[in-house]
Amino acid sequence: MALDVWTASGRRKRLLVLGVASIVFCVCSGLLSHFARHPFNGIDVDRLADDLHSSLPVGSARQAAEEWFARHGIEHMKYSDDAELVGRISNNTLLERAEIEILLDYDRGGLKHSTVERRVFLPR
C-alpha cells in the first residue's frame, strides 16, 4: 500500500507525520535552549550573592567568611591582588566557559565590601 499524497487519506498521513516531526523538533530545541543557559553545577549567581550578603553583612569577621566558604565547599585564597579573600567556582554551561568570583575586602572593623560576579571567558 503506497502513500498517495493526492488522496484525502494521503494528505492526512502527511500532515500527521509533519505534525509529529514539528513537535519533536520543538521539544529538542527547548531542551537544548534550557541546557545552553543553565550552569552544569546548578549554582545561580544571584542566589549565591544573596546568601553571601545575608550571611556576611558589613563588619563581619574574616573567620565568619572562611566558615562561609567552607560551608559552601568553595576553595579560597587570602590576600590576592584583587581582594583580601577571593573564592572562585566553575560555572560552565553548554555554550560558555565561566566562573563565579567572590571578592571580600576587609579593614580593621571587619568586612568592608563584598562582590559576587560571573565572568565568562572568551574561547581560545
C-alpha positions as CSV (number, residue, x, y, z in Angstrom):
1,M,0.0,0.0,0.0
2,A,1.7,3.2,-1.2
3,L,1.2,6.6,0.2
4,D,-0.7,8.6,-2.3
5,V,-0.4,12.3,-1.4
6,W,-3.2,13.3,-3.8
7,T,-5.9,11.5,-1.9
8,A,-7.6,12.7,1.3
9,S,-6.1,9.9,3.4
10,G,-2.6,10.5,2.0
11,R,-2.8,14.2,2.9
12,R,-3.9,13.3,6.5
13,K,-1.0,10.9,6.9
14,R,1.4,13.5,5.5
15,L,0.1,16.2,7.9
16,L,0.3,13.7,10.8
17,V,4.0,13.0,10.0
18,L,4.7,16.7,9.6
19,G,2.9,17.5,12.9
20,V,4.9,14.8,14.9
21,A,8.2,15.9,13.4
22,S,7.4,19.6,14.3
23,I,6.6,18.6,17.9
24,V,9.8,16.6,18.2
25,F,11.8,19.5,16.8
26,C,10.2,22.0,19.2
27,V,10.9,19.7,22.2
28,C,14.5,19.2,21.2
29,S,15.0,22.9,20.6
30,G,13.6,23.7,24.0
31,L,15.8,21.2,25.8
32,L,18.9,22.5,24.0
33,S,18.0,26.1,24.9
34,H,17.5,25.1,28.6
35,F,20.8,23.3,28.9
36,A,22.7,26.0,26.9
37,R,21.7,28.7,29.5
38,H,21.8,26.8,32.8
39,P,25.2,26.0,34.5
40,F,26.2,22.4,34.8
41,N,26.7,22.8,38.6
42,G,23.4,24.5,39.1
43,I,24.7,27.5,41.0
44,D,22.8,30.7,40.4
45,V,24.9,33.8,40.9
46,D,22.1,35.9,42.3
47,R,21.1,33.3,44.9
48,L,24.7,32.9,45.9
49,A,25.2,36.7,46.3
50,D,22.0,36.9,48.4
51,D,23.2,34.1,50.6
52,L,26.7,35.8,51.0
53,H,25.2,39.2,51.8
54,S,22.7,37.8,54.3
55,S,25.3,35.6,56.0
56,L,28.2,38.1,55.9
57,P,26.9,41.7,56.5
58,V,29.3,44.6,56.5
59,G,31.5,44.4,59.6
60,S,31.7,40.6,59.7
61,A,34.9,38.9,60.8
62,R,37.3,37.0,58.5
63,Q,36.6,33.9,60.4
64,A,32.9,34.1,59.5
65,A,33.8,34.4,55.8
66,E,36.2,31.5,56.0
67,E,33.4,29.4,57.6
68,W,31.0,30.5,54.9
69,F,33.5,29.4,52.2
70,A,34.0,26.1,53.9
71,R,30.2,25.5,54.4
72,H,29.7,26.0,50.6
73,G,32.7,23.9,49.6
74,I,34.4,26.9,47.9
75,E,38.2,26.9,47.9
76,H,39.5,30.4,48.6
77,M,42.8,32.2,48.8
78,K,43.9,35.0,51.1
79,Y,45.5,38.3,50.1
80,S,45.4,38.3,46.3
81,D,45.8,41.4,44.2
82,D,42.0,41.7,43.8
83,A,40.9,41.4,47.4
84,E,41.8,40.0,50.8
85,L,39.7,36.9,50.4
86,V,38.9,35.5,47.0
87,G,36.9,32.4,46.1
88,R,36.2,31.0,42.6
89,I,33.7,28.5,41.4
90,S,33.5,27.0,38.0
91,N,30.1,27.9,36.4
92,N,30.3,26.4,32.8
93,T,27.2,26.0,30.6
94,L,26.9,24.1,27.3
95,L,28.0,27.2,25.4
96,E,30.2,29.2,27.8
97,R,33.2,28.6,29.9
98,A,32.7,30.8,33.1
99,E,33.4,31.1,36.8
100,I,31.8,32.9,39.7
101,E,34.3,35.1,41.5
102,I,33.7,36.2,45.1
103,L,35.8,39.1,46.4
104,L,35.8,40.2,50.1
105,D,37.7,43.3,51.2
106,Y,38.4,44.0,54.9
107,D,39.6,46.8,57.1
108,R,40.1,47.0,60.9
109,G,36.3,47.0,61.5
110,G,35.7,43.8,59.6
111,L,34.1,43.2,56.2
112,K,34.2,46.4,54.2
113,H,32.9,45.3,50.8
114,S,31.9,42.1,49.0
115,T,31.4,41.4,45.3
116,V,30.0,38.3,43.6
117,E,30.1,38.2,39.8
118,R,30.1,35.7,37.0
119,R,32.9,36.0,34.5
120,V,32.6,34.5,31.0
121,F,35.9,33.6,29.2
122,L,36.3,34.1,25.5
123,P,37.0,31.0,23.5
124,R,40.6,30.4,22.6
